[in-house]
Amino acid sequence: MSTSDAGVDLEEKFFHDADEAKIQALKQKLEDEKASEAADERKALHHLHCGKCGTKMDTQIFKGIEIEVCPSCGAVLLDPGELQELVGEDESGVVKTISEFFSFSRKG
């Protein structure tokens, strides 16, 4: 194999590797877009629907907080932080204790 043949092989490998990287990046972008579309579809189907019976939830004000209540079965949906706003922080440490228990279980 001559020196010029080796140079051509290296050049072909370089462009092949560059093309492969571009293809992988495009595949990842397509997968990300599909995942985002699927999440949007799920949200459109289930957003503000009861997790127990599927009925559309009603928004009500309770102690100054907007909560969602199912008119069919009475289930309540709280957004992140709303429980703490309604009842205060967990001073008993129950949540912390449970969290520590499960983190200990994973180590063992």
C-alpha positions as CSV (number, residue, x, y, z in Angstrom):
1,M,0.0,0.0,0.0
2,S,1.5,3.3,-1.0
3,T,1.6,6.4,1.2
4,S,-1.1,8.1,-1.0
5,D,-3.4,5.1,-0.5
6,A,-3.0,5.3,3.3
7,G,-3.9,9.0,3.1
8,V,-7.0,8.3,1.1
9,D,-8.1,5.6,3.6
10,L,-7.6,8.0,6.5
11,E,-9.6,10.7,4.6
12,E,-12.4,8.2,3.9
13,K,-12.4,7.1,7.5
14,F,-12.6,10.7,8.7
15,F,-15.6,11.5,6.5
16,H,-17.3,8.2,7.3
17,D,-16.9,8.9,11.0
18,A,-18.2,12.5,10.6
19,D,-21.2,11.2,8.6
20,E,-21.9,8.6,11.3
21,A,-21.8,11.3,14.0
22,K,-24.2,13.5,12.0
23,I,-26.6,10.5,11.5
24,Q,-26.5,9.6,15.2
25,A,-27.2,13.3,16.1
26,L,-30.2,13.4,13.7
27,K,-31.5,10.1,15.1
28,Q,-31.3,11.4,18.6
29,K,-33.0,14.7,17.6
30,L,-35.8,12.7,16.0
31,E,-36.2,10.4,19.1
32,D,-36.3,13.5,21.3
33,E,-39.0,15.1,19.1
34,K,-41.1,11.9,19.1
35,A,-40.8,11.6,22.9
36,S,-41.9,15.3,23.2
37,E,-44.8,14.8,20.9
38,A,-45.9,11.6,22.8
39,A,-45.7,13.5,26.1
40,D,-47.8,16.3,24.6
41,E,-50.4,13.8,23.4
42,R,-50.5,12.1,26.8
43,K,-50.9,15.5,28.5
44,A,-53.7,16.5,26.1
45,L,-55.6,13.2,26.9
46,H,-55.1,13.2,30.7
47,H,-54.5,16.8,31.8
48,L,-56.7,17.6,34.7
49,H,-58.5,14.3,34.5
50,C,-59.1,12.2,37.6
51,G,-56.5,9.5,38.2
52,K,-59.1,7.3,39.7
53,C,-62.1,7.5,37.4
54,G,-61.0,9.7,34.4
55,T,-63.5,12.4,34.9
56,K,-62.5,16.0,34.1
57,M,-61.5,17.7,37.3
58,D,-63.0,21.0,38.5
59,T,-60.8,23.7,39.9
60,Q,-61.9,25.1,43.3
61,I,-60.4,27.5,45.8
62,F,-59.7,25.9,49.1
63,K,-58.0,28.0,51.8
64,G,-56.8,30.4,49.1
65,I,-55.2,27.6,47.1
66,E,-56.5,26.4,43.7
67,I,-57.0,22.7,43.8
68,E,-58.6,20.2,41.4
69,V,-61.5,18.1,42.7
70,C,-63.2,15.3,40.8
71,P,-67.0,16.0,40.7
72,S,-67.6,12.2,40.3
73,C,-65.5,10.5,43.0
74,G,-64.3,13.4,45.1
75,A,-60.5,12.7,44.5
76,V,-58.3,15.7,45.0
77,L,-55.3,16.7,42.8
78,L,-52.7,19.0,44.3
79,D,-49.8,20.6,42.4
80,P,-46.3,20.4,43.8
81,G,-46.0,22.4,47.0
82,E,-49.8,22.9,47.6
83,L,-50.0,20.3,50.3
84,Q,-47.2,22.1,52.3
85,E,-49.1,25.4,51.8
86,L,-52.3,23.9,53.1
87,V,-51.0,21.9,56.1
88,G,-47.5,23.3,56.7
89,E,-44.2,21.6,56.6
90,D,-43.8,18.0,57.9
91,E,-42.5,18.6,61.4
92,S,-42.9,14.9,62.4
93,G,-40.1,13.8,60.1
94,V,-42.2,11.0,58.6
95,V,-41.3,11.9,55.0
96,K,-37.6,12.2,56.0
97,T,-37.7,8.9,57.9
98,I,-39.3,7.0,54.9
99,S,-36.8,8.6,52.6
100,E,-33.8,7.6,54.8
101,F,-35.2,4.0,55.1
102,F,-35.4,3.6,51.3
103,S,-32.0,5.1,50.8
104,F,-30.6,2.7,53.4
105,S,-32.3,-0.2,51.7
106,R,-30.7,0.5,48.4
107,K,-27.2,0.5,49.9
108,G,-27.7,-3.0,51.5
